[in-house]
């Protein structure tokens, strides 16, 4: 190829550039200016496949120069539908997430999707790995309920994502049940039952998750009744042994404790089994209300009072939203779903 | 293309055929005789992708005529490694399968595999759909623990498969814990504790699964002690309400029942919550020993006596075997893994 030829091609490029700038820049214009294929531009746009930073930079520079606005239809033309959806959750070895993932999978199956799962175990590195793997694997969308803060990959991923509970960014709708209402009902029920010293156990503070509204509600109700709210925040990733240590501390710090509102049923179960060690008879000396009310917990601990989340409904709403996102719509977060107080024998 | 040319090609084919028959037929010989591409032959061999029955028949006819023996190395040359493994289990919404799938996923992740899940819910149609989808999706292998009988797809699938508990065919290694020993320990413990009328609850009879050895052990121990074994077999797929009906029937058929050996902990939990309705105090009037001892059950029902399976170990052995199969080896079923009796407060 001679020098003249290259020059001519570059001139042609320049001509096209000014031309497209006056109308709408197209994906192929970006490809041509960046000197890459249209598929590569599409992959950069969709953050899919392994791409060198140099390629990504070139494509972004071209997009910027051409003031290119990727449009969904154009993107979809290049997007091979894989009919795979990725789910990233802390684990399936838990009554709440087990039921949620099982239900998500069932609904997705009915709608023709296969499901890739990643149990992030609340490990940010693992969550990031999963995300990159899933992006590279060309899933059509993601439903995430993992609990790590601000993974920047989600912000950049040009991929349909729906979140459960966790707040990520404005583009990602969040499905939650009414956590504020749940925390309020539980705290008010213990106050109405005559409890004097009511303690709350919850996940880590400052978590960007709708579940933190349970703690907010507990604290507000306590203050309304002129009580001092006391919350024990438990980090994720801690072992059952470490959890037991913290729960034991509640009994030691507050020997007069007569009410506990937990943020999940497995913690309530652990506290139930510790109570006899401190000569507390449930519900006479100590009343406990759990949270979640998953099928398996209801089966194994039918006597536990709990705030039941509509887990199957959460799954259904999340899949509906994901399908909207996949079809190019921009749904916002739905209103919180209703929770239900199940009065058992522990409150 | 003229007539002469076709004739020449066919003659050439015939010549090659006799030639290759005298040595080893190669995949390309099969392709040529069948009039399809090598990729198509590979897909037929690996049962992957959607193929018409006509194509499959042509390829098989050519393989038969050439006495073609597919060899692993040749197959692997055509096989794109996807680093995806499919898991087919009844559900993740269960303490045993939840822990098993979570552990399988963790180990597979560490070894660089992504995981596709299918919750078959013991529905043969769904299981078959999953299998076909996973085959079409080119997973590198499958680990299955679903409970449907004789799905013929597994027999034909030329794909690395490892089973947990379920007996499929001679090529598929089965990982199990020592079900016979588990059934024996539980029954003997209740006899030693002085129980007179010991009932067993189990899954469906005649299931081709190693778990049926629990029932076998129960019956043998009972006969050794001159007792009449009575097993209530529960079909999969029945609702909790239907299960409760059957468990109530135990109390009605055998009002004197003072010992129950169940085949899983969730059934033990259900029976525990029914006992007060028949004025049975556990363990005074009725002793119950469950089965599985999954982490979540231990956490929620720490007092339940149970036979604990080494669930994490089962997952590890299964992945090791799958990797052996993927690398072209033909491992046989390993010896059963040890179970452990956990004496709680219900026996």
Interface residues (C-beta under 8 A of the other chain):
Chain A: X84 X91 X92 X93 X94 X95 X98 X99 X101 X102 X103 X105 X106 X109 X114 X115 X116 X117 X118 X119 X121 X126 X129 X133 X134 X137 X240 X265 X266 X269 X270 X273 X295 X296 X297 X299 X300 X301 X302 X303
Chain B: X84 X91 X92 X93 X94 X95 X98 X99 X101 X102 X103 X105 X106 X109 X114 X115 X116 X117 X118 X119 X121 X126 X129 X133 X134 X137 X240 X265 X266 X269 X270 X273 X295 X296 X297 X299 X300 X301 X302 X303
